[in-house]
């Protein structure tokens, strides 16, 4: 039996597809609303006997490989390696199957880059200042640093490029495609320099991109630069498509049937440190439709815990349309500080209490809107109406409305 057959034999298609959508028993088969087209009554059928799936609405169907390819928009070689990894089968080269797609090359480059950055942070003198900052100021343990594969990018202009080209034998073209280097006047330079590095993993544990944060040091070579910069868009990464911490949090999100959304990496890590592990970072001020669709695979409920300022309030408002579209139950946590990271530092117990005291998103929007406008003044009433009516018009659930 070839590797494809071995993988197919080891994966129970009902259990596997249940990781993505909710299946209900229907006689000898299982049914669900099709994830590949909009429908009101279920026409997506999974057969445990034949180990196949088929949608009678859009006519798509196949086995575990075709489901993953369709669901995550993958090519066959990538689906093969993901499912092989899932069941513990290492994929060897096969006739007619490319060794690596361009997207997989980028994942490989990013994985090696993450190891390089982590080595610099934890083992090399260049990373000592950054390591001290994380341990002493941010109170991170070595275990947390390893969990999130945190690293440090050297200030030397092409240290990573030299390592990947000379030691790992990657081509300059592939490194440019990965967004990890840039070219100027015929020379190559590292894209990230002198920054704390956070890998952005997808739900399959592939490192799709990086986020780099400056050290809080006025003498830094990045003085005057943006606090955070991300990998530019590539075929493996598009801005607004990923979360920080999703791979580490996804099982907890599934088991709790709740995802807590925060803004930044340190918010996630501080929460994880306090035992709140179903937390991911949006990496922006508002959720995108792609991010909401990704969350909907894992949970029916989203809890927003964004920064306690006007920008956080506006982010909740902007996220609402996408959350309503996917019919995700949405609640809000109001942290006892400007953000979750600060709240946890000030009083971890109070933050945990706030997590348990979540409120409905519309209750939050009502209270915040009334608090910042004078309801006894004609102009205040108009502002309240102008703010709230467009939001309430988005509500699809008649009971909530």
C-alpha positions in Angstrom: 0.0 0.0 0.0 1.4 3.4 -0.9 1.6 6.4 1.5 -1.7 7.9 0.3 -3.5 4.6 1.0 -1.8 4.3 4.4 -2.9 7.8 5.5 -6.4 7.3 4.1 -6.7 4.0 6.1 -5.5 5.7 9.4 -7.9 8.7 9.2 -11.6 8.2 10.1 -13.3 10.7 7.9 -16.2 11.3 10.3 -13.9 12.2 13.1 -11.6 14.2 10.9 -14.4 16.4 9.2 -15.9 16.8 12.7 -12.8 18.8 13.6 -14.0 21.4 11.1 -17.8 21.3 11.1 -20.6 19.9 13.2 -22.0 16.6 11.9 -25.3 15.1 12.9 -26.2 11.4 12.6 -28.7 10.7 9.9 -29.3 6.9 9.5 -26.1 5.2 8.4 -24.5 8.5 7.5 -23.8 12.0 9.0 -25.1 15.3 7.6 -24.3 19.0 7.9 -24.8 22.3 6.2 -22.2 22.4 3.4 -19.1 24.5 4.3 -18.5 25.2 0.6 -21.7 27.0 -0.3 -24.6 28.8 1.5 -27.6 26.6 2.3 -30.4 26.4 4.8 -31.0 22.7 4.9 -28.1 20.2 5.2 -27.1 18.5 1.9 -23.5 17.7 2.9 -23.2 13.9 3.7 -20.4 11.9 5.1 -20.3 8.1 4.8 -18.4 6.2 7.5 -18.7 3.0 5.6 -17.2 4.3 2.3 -15.0 7.0 4.1 -16.1 9.7 1.6 -18.1 12.9 1.7 -20.4 14.4 -0.9 -22.6 17.5 -1.1 -25.8 17.1 -3.1 -26.1 20.9 -3.3 -22.8 21.9 -4.9 -21.8 18.4 -6.2 -18.4 18.6 -4.5 -17.1 15.4 -2.8 -14.2 13.1 -2.2 -12.0 11.7 0.6 -10.1 13.2 3.5 -7.5 14.7 1.1 -10.0 16.5 -1.1 -11.9 17.8 1.9 -8.7 19.4 3.3 -7.7 20.8 -0.1 -11.1 22.3 -0.6 -11.5 23.6 3.0 -8.1 25.2 3.3 -7.4 25.9 -0.4 -4.4 23.7 -0.6 -2.6 21.8 -3.3 -2.4 18.0 -3.0 1.3 17.8 -1.9 0.6 20.2 1.0 -2.5 18.3 2.1 -0.6 15.0 1.8 2.1 16.3 4.2 -0.4 17.8 6.7 -2.4 14.6 6.9 0.8 12.5 7.0 2.1 14.5 9.9 -1.3 14.0 11.7 -1.1 10.2 11.6 2.7 10.0 12.0 3.7 9.1 8.5 6.7 10.9 7.1 6.2 11.6 3.4 8.9 10.5 1.1 9.3 11.7 -2.5 6.7 10.2 -4.8 6.7 10.1 -8.7 4.6 12.9 -10.1 4.3 14.7 -6.7 6.4 17.9 -6.4 8.8 17.8 -3.4 7.6 21.1 -2.1 5.1 23.7 -3.4 6.2 27.3 -3.2 4.0 27.8 -0.1 5.7 24.9 1.6 9.1 26.3 0.8 8.1 29.5 2.6 6.9 27.4 5.6 10.3 25.6 5.6 12.2 28.9 5.4 10.1 30.4 8.2 10.6 27.4 10.4 14.4 27.6 10.0 14.3 31.4 10.5 12.3 30.9 13.8 14.9 28.4 15.1 17.7 30.9 14.1 15.9 33.8 15.9 15.2 31.6 19.0 18.9 30.5 19.1 20.0 34.2 19.0 17.7 35.1 21.8 18.3 32.2 24.1 21.9 31.1 23.4 23.9 34.0 21.8 25.3 37.1 23.4 23.6 39.3 20.8 20.2 38.3 22.3 21.2 38.8 25.9 19.6 42.2 26.3 16.3 41.1 24.7 16.3 37.9 26.8 16.8 40.0 30.0 13.9 42.3 28.9 11.6 39.3 28.4 12.5 37.6 31.6 12.9 40.6 34.0 10.4 43.1 32.7 7.9 40.9 31.0 8.2 38.1 33.6 8.5 35.3 31.0 9.8 31.9 31.8 12.0 29.9 29.4 9.1 27.5 28.9 6.8 30.3 27.7 9.5 31.5 25.3 9.7 28.0 23.8 5.9 27.6 23.7 5.6 30.6 21.5 9.0 30.1 19.7 10.0 33.7 20.5 13.3 34.9 19.1 15.4 38.0 18.4 16.6 39.3 15.0 20.3 40.5 15.0 21.0 44.1 14.3 23.6 42.9 11.7 22.2 43.6 8.3 22.3 40.1 6.7 23.0 37.6 9.5 19.9 35.5 8.7 20.3 35.8 5.0 23.8 34.4 5.2 22.7 31.6 7.4 19.8 30.6 5.1 21.8 30.9 1.9 25.1 29.5 2.9 24.1 26.9 5.6 20.6 25.9 4.6 21.2 26.3 0.8 18.0 28.3 0.0 17.9 30.5 -3.1 17.7 34.2 -2.9 14.5 34.1 -4.9 12.8 31.8 -2.3 13.9 34.1 0.6 12.6 37.1 -1.3 9.3 35.2 -1.9 9.1 34.5 1.9 9.5 38.2 2.7 12.3 37.4 5.1 14.9 39.5 3.1 15.0 42.4 0.7 17.3 43.3 -2.1 19.0 46.7 -2.7 21.7 47.6 -5.3 22.4 43.9 -5.9 22.9 43.1 -2.2 20.5 41.2 0.2 19.5 42.3 3.7 17.5 40.9 6.5 13.9 42.4 6.6 13.8 42.2 10.5 16.7 43.7 12.4 17.0 44.3 16.2 13.5 43.1 17.0 11.8 40.6 19.3 10.4 38.0 16.9 7.0 36.4 17.2 6.2 33.6 14.7 2.6 33.6 13.4 1.5 30.0 13.1 -1.5 28.8 11.2 -3.9 26.1 12.4 -1.6 23.4 11.0 1.4 24.6 13.0 3.0 26.1 9.8 4.8 29.4 10.4 3.2 31.7 7.9 4.8 34.9 8.9 6.5 36.9 11.6 5.8 39.9 13.8 8.8 41.9 15.0 8.7 44.2 18.0 11.3 46.8 18.9 13.0 46.6 22.2 12.0 49.3 24.7 15.3 51.0 24.4 15.9 54.6 23.3 19.3 53.6 22.0 17.9 50.9 19.7 18.8 51.0 16.0 15.0 50.9 15.4 14.5 54.2 17.3 11.7 56.1 15.4 10.5 52.9 13.7 7.0 51.4 14.1 6.7 49.4 17.3 5.6 46.4 15.3 6.2 45.3 11.8 4.9 42.2 10.1 6.0 40.1 7.1 4.7 41.6 3.9 2.0 39.7 2.1 3.2 36.4 0.5 1.5 33.4 -1.0 1.6 31.9 2.5 0.4 35.0 4.4 -2.1 37.7 3.9 -2.6 40.5 6.4 -5.7 40.0 8.4 -5.8 36.2 7.8 -4.0 34.9 10.9 -4.0 35.2 14.7 -1.0 35.1 17.0 -1.2 32.1 19.3 -3.9 30.1 17.5 -2.0 26.8 17.2 -1.2 26.9 21.0 -4.8 27.8 21.9 -7.0 25.9 19.4 -7.5 22.8 21.6 -8.5 24.9 24.6 -10.8 27.0 22.4 -12.5 23.8 21.1 -12.9 22.3 24.6 -14.2 25.6 26.2 -16.2 26.5 23.1 -15.0 30.0 23.5 -12.2 32.1 22.0 -11.0 35.2 23.8 -9.6 37.8 21.5 -7.0 40.4 22.6 -4.9 42.8 20.6 -1.2 41.9 21.0 1.3 39.2 21.6 2.0 40.1 25.2 -1.7 40.1 26.0 -1.8 36.4 24.8 1.3 35.4 26.7 0.3 37.0 30.0 -3.1 35.3 29.8 -1.5 32.0 29.1 0.9 32.4 32.0 -2.2 32.8 34.3 -3.8 29.7 33.0 -6.2 31.4 30.5 -5.2 29.4 27.4 -8.1 30.0 25.0 -6.7 33.4 23.9 -5.4 34.6 20.6 -4.3 38.1 19.3 -6.0 39.8 16.5 -2.9 41.6 15.3 -4.8 44.7 14.4 -7.6 46.9 15.7 -10.6 45.0 14.2 -11.4 41.5 13.1 -11.4 40.7 9.4 -13.9 38.4 7.7 -11.1 35.9 7.1 -10.3 35.8 10.8 -13.9 35.4 11.8 -14.3 32.5 9.3 -11.2 30.9 10.8 -12.5 31.2 14.4 -15.9 29.8 13.4 -14.1 26.5 12.6 -13.2 26.1 16.3 -15.9 27.8 18.4 -19.5 29.1 18.4 -18.5 31.9 20.8 -16.1 34.9 20.6 -15.2 37.1 23.6 -13.6 40.4 22.8 -11.0 41.7 25.3 -9.5 44.7 23.5 -7.7 47.7 24.9 -9.7 49.8 27.3 -9.7 53.0 25.2 -11.8 54.6 22.4 -9.8 52.6 19.8 -10.8 49.4 21.5 -14.5 50.5 21.5 -14.3 51.3 17.8 -12.7 48.0 17.1 -15.6 46.2 18.7 -18.0 48.1 16.6 -16.1 47.4 13.3 -15.9 43.7 14.2 -19.6 43.3 14.7 -20.7 42.9 11.1 -18.3 40.0 10.4 -19.3 38.3 13.7 -23.0 38.7 13.0 -22.5 37.3 9.5 -21.1 34.0 11.0 -23.8 34.1 13.8 -21.1 33.8 16.5 -22.2 34.5 20.0 -20.2 37.6 21.0 -19.4 38.9 24.5 -17.0 41.5 25.9 -14.6 41.5 28.8 -13.6 44.9 30.3 -10.1 44.6 31.7 -9.0 46.4 34.9 -6.3 48.3 33.0 -5.5 49.8 29.6 -5.0 46.3 28.1 -5.1 42.6 29.3 -1.3 42.5 29.8 -1.3 45.5 32.1 -4.4 44.3 33.9 -2.8 40.9 34.7 0.4 42.6 35.9 -1.6 44.9 38.2 -4.0 42.2 39.6 -4.2 38.7 38.0 -7.1 37.8 40.3 -9.2 40.8 39.2 -8.5 40.0 35.6 -9.7 36.3 36.0 -12.8 37.7 37.7 -13.4 40.0 34.8 -13.1 37.0 32.4 -15.9 35.3 34.3 -18.0 38.5 34.3 -18.2 38.9 30.5 -21.2 40.9 29.2 -23.1 40.7 25.9 -21.6 42.8 23.1 -24.8 44.9 22.7 -25.0 45.6 26.4 -21.4 46.8 26.2 -22.1 49.0 23.2 -25.2 50.5 24.8 -23.5 51.3 28.1 -20.3 52.8 26.5 -22.4 54.9 24.1 -24.6 56.3 26.8 -21.6 56.9 29.1 -19.8 59.2 26.6 -22.9 61.1 25.5 -25.4 63.2 27.4 -28.7 61.5 27.2 -30.5 64.5 28.6 -29.2 66.8 25.9 -30.8 67.0 22.4 -27.4 66.8 20.7 -26.4 63.9 22.9 -29.5 62.0 22.1 -28.9 62.5 18.4 -25.3 61.2 18.7 -26.5 58.2 20.7 -29.1 57.4 18.0 -26.6 58.0 15.1 -24.1 55.6 16.8 -26.5 52.8 17.8 -29.0 52.5 15.0 -26.5 51.3 12.3 -25.1 48.8 14.8 -28.5 47.4 15.7 -29.5 47.2 12.0 -26.8 44.5 11.6 -28.4 42.2 14.1 -29.8 39.1 12.3 -31.2 37.3 15.3 -34.7 38.5 15.9 -34.7 37.6 19.6 -31.7 39.8 20.3 -33.1 42.6 18.1 
